[in-house]
């Protein structure tokens, strides 16, 4: 019986018989069974830092929309999202467990905050579910699960090269970081890099994550008379408050230079920062203004989807690249996934066409390897932009792990 005849027959059979026939037809030679790959996303969709998740989510969905035709026949991808509400390890762990046990996801993804990712990592190991980290930047997270793969960055990766660069140009530095694990990484990485570059750290302070008034801390910085202030705080309103306080307390007029990680000046916050951000140097693996062919294409697709006024930030690129890695694993297995094979493919992922430049995953540490750029906030036409002015690290592996191997 040919397939056209069976379709006609199915239309006149009783419901149960028609369903049975459909099941047989689904596995006839030449027809792939329909399959949905489910990705469980644990991210901060609400709260003061939800903008970072919004960009990750947009990056993931833009990739899915523009690459749907590249999936194996009959295979679909579904995002199953959960909101952890902010830095809340207990909530993140509970939500990830729900995704694994009840929703039967084949991948976990997202994770804005490091404490949340650290809480989920042991679950991914126990359940053997690959976990794709799209922001959380504390170096140690990938040591907590052999199933954790990071496509974002580590604070050591972006900050140690900046410390080296600054140490060759300034003699005295002061550090200000948010009082949680990524801040500790940023503090240690900058201090080591600055000293390796020939400078001296003359003071340091850790500020509560909820800080909105940085004036008292800036007065302490001014009293120490450093040449440069290095700062790391989470992107968003906190970063705006920090930069404005730096200007308002007159540190720039005292001859103190402000530098930081790219979290400090994300593209979506520059308009709110205004002239307070002009001339700020930051280190990061991405800037929306970069003149790379892959980035021009990415930004054009982004603006077409989300509007000409919108620009992607570094978390958007992590969402895009994370989905590229996951789709690569799906394609290689033709949709028939095994956790072990998915992990093997993720840990050997590489791309020459990322918007941020060439990237790969270090198969030993499961951390991303990428270029680190020095960026300066400049006025380009009517708007402020992070402009890449120098590559300060090429194919950089996570320095924290490199140093600990020695």
C-alpha positions, -999 to 999 in steps of 0.1 A, spaced: 0 0 0 15 34 -10 14 64 14 -13 82 -5 -36 52 0 -29 50 37 -37 87 42 -71 82 26 -77 50 46 -67 69 78 -93 95 71 -121 69 72 -109 46 100 -122 49 136 -101 72 159 -80 44 176 -73 26 144 -63 59 127 -39 67 156 -23 33 153 -18 37 116 -3 72 121 22 57 145 32 31 120 36 57 93 57 79 115 85 53 115 83 40 79 116 42 60 124 76 48 103 94 75 120 107 107 99 106 139 89 140 152 109 149 183 111 180 205 143 188 222 135 207 255 159 232 269 153 242 306 162 279 311 168 291 347 172 329 346 164 361 363 133 373 344 121 397 371 139 422 394 164 449 390 189 427 370 163 412 347 176 433 317 206 409 315 182 379 312 161 398 286 191 401 264 201 364 268 165 354 260 163 376 229 197 362 217 185 326 222 152 332 204 168 352 176 192 323 169 163 298 170 142 319 145 171 323 121 184 287 122 152 267 124 157 253 89 191 239 99 176 214 124 173 177 114 140 167 98 112 164 123 131 179 152 119 210 171 134 229 199 114 242 229 125 266 257 110 258 291 117 289 312 118 294 350 124 327 369 148 325 398 141 362 407 177 372 413 206 359 433 187 330 451 206 297 450 178 277 468 152 289 442 175 281 413 182 246 426 145 239 431 136 252 397 163 232 380 152 201 398 117 206 385 129 211 350 150 179 352 124 156 369 91 169 358 98 186 324 124 160 313 147 187 297 177 175 278 198 207 284 199 233 312 208 269 301 209 305 313 222 314 348 228 351 352 241 349 388 271 328 399 256 316 432 226 302 413 247 284 388 269 270 415 238 256 433 225 239 401 259 225 389 258 194 412 223 186 400 234 186 364 261 161 374 238 139 393 211 139 365 237 139 337 221 169 320 244 192 302 243 227 316 252 257 293 262 288 314 253 320 295 265 346 320 276 335 355 313 344 356 329 329 388 357 307 376 351 278 400 316 270 387 327 246 360 347 226 386 314 218 404 300 196 376 316 177 347 284 185 328 288 223 331 300 242 299 304 280 299 299 301 267 300 335 284 333 345 302 350 345 335 359 375 356 395 363 356 394 361 318 383 397 312 400 413 342 435 398 344 445 412 310 431 446 320 452 445 351 483 438 331 475 466 306 468 491 335 499 480 354 521 491 325 505 526 324 497 535 361 516 532 393 489 531 420 455 515 418 424 512 441 398 485 436 361 486 442 340 454 437 306 441 446 306 419 477 299 384 461 319 357 444 323 374 409 335 405 427 361 385 446 373 370 413 375 405 397 394 419 427 420 391 428 424 390 390 429 428 386 453 429 416 475 401 402 475 415 367 482 450 379 512 438 400 524 416 372 523 447 350 544 466 375 518 486 395 508 487 432 473 483 446 470 509 474 435 501 487 404 480 481 368 480 491 338 455 487 304 471 484 270 455 491 252 444 459 222 466 468 244 498 470 230 528 451 249 555 469 286 552 463 296 586 475 311 574 509 332 548 491 344 574 465 356 597 493 377 568 506 392 563 471 400 600 468 418 600 501 441 572 489 452 593 458 455 564 433 462 570 397 433 547 386 402 532 401 392 497 389 356 487 396 333 458 390 296 458 399 267 440 382 254 456 350 223 478 353 212 505 377 241 497 400 266 505 373 249 538 365 249 548 401 286 540 404 298 560 374 277 590 382 290 590 418 326 588 404 320 621 385 299 638 411 325 633 439 351 648 416 375 618 413 380 626 376 389 662 384 414 648 410 432 631 381 420 596 389 411 574 359 382 550 360 385 516 344 364 484 348 350 453 332 325 455 304 297 449 329 301 485 339 291 501 306 267 477 287 253 493 256 217 494 269 228 516 298 251 541 281 223 565 273 213 567 310 249 572 320 253 601 296 286 620 297 296 603 329 306 573 308 327 592 282 363 581 282 358 551 304 380 521 295 366 486 300 377 451 291 353 427 275 349 400 249 323 419 229 311 454 217 281 459 195 300 485 175 327 460 164 334 459 127 336 422 122 315 406 93 298 382 117 289 410 141 276 432 114 253 404 103 243 397 139 235 433 147 215 437 115 194 407 124 190 420 159 177 454 147 154 438 122 138 417 149 139 441 179 140 476 163 166 500 150 170 517 184 180 484 201 215 472 203 227 438 216 249 436 247 274 409 258 247 387 273 228 387 240 258 372 223 261 346 250 225 335 243 232 334 206 265 315 209 250 292 235 222 282 211 247 277 183 266 252 205 234 234 215 221 233 179 254 219 168 250 190 193 214 184 181 225 184 144 254 161 150 232 136 167 203 140 142 180 148 171 186 115 189 204 128 219 224 111 246 237 132 275 273 118 271 274 126 234 258 160 239 285 168 265 313 156 242 301 178 214 296 209 236 331 206 252 347 205 217 326 233 203 343 260 183 331 288 159 350 311 136 318 331 131 307 344 165 299 381 166 327 384 192 353 368 170 367 332 170 357 312 200 360 276 213 355 256 244 386 243 263 377 206 264 397 202 297 380 229 317 348 234 297 353 271 297 352 294 267 384 305 249 381 340 233 397 373 226 395 401 252 392 437 239 400 470 255 371 493 248 366 531 253 332 548 256 330 574 228 303 595 212 296 581 177 271 603 160 242 610 183 249 581 207 275 567 230 293 535 220 318 510 234 345 511 208 371 483 206 405 500 204 429 472 212 430 434 216 446 429 250 443 391 250 442 366 221 425 332 226 424 337 263 417 307 285 405 312 321 436 325 338 424 313 373 425 277 361 457 282 342 474 296 373 461 268 395 475 242 372 510 254 378 
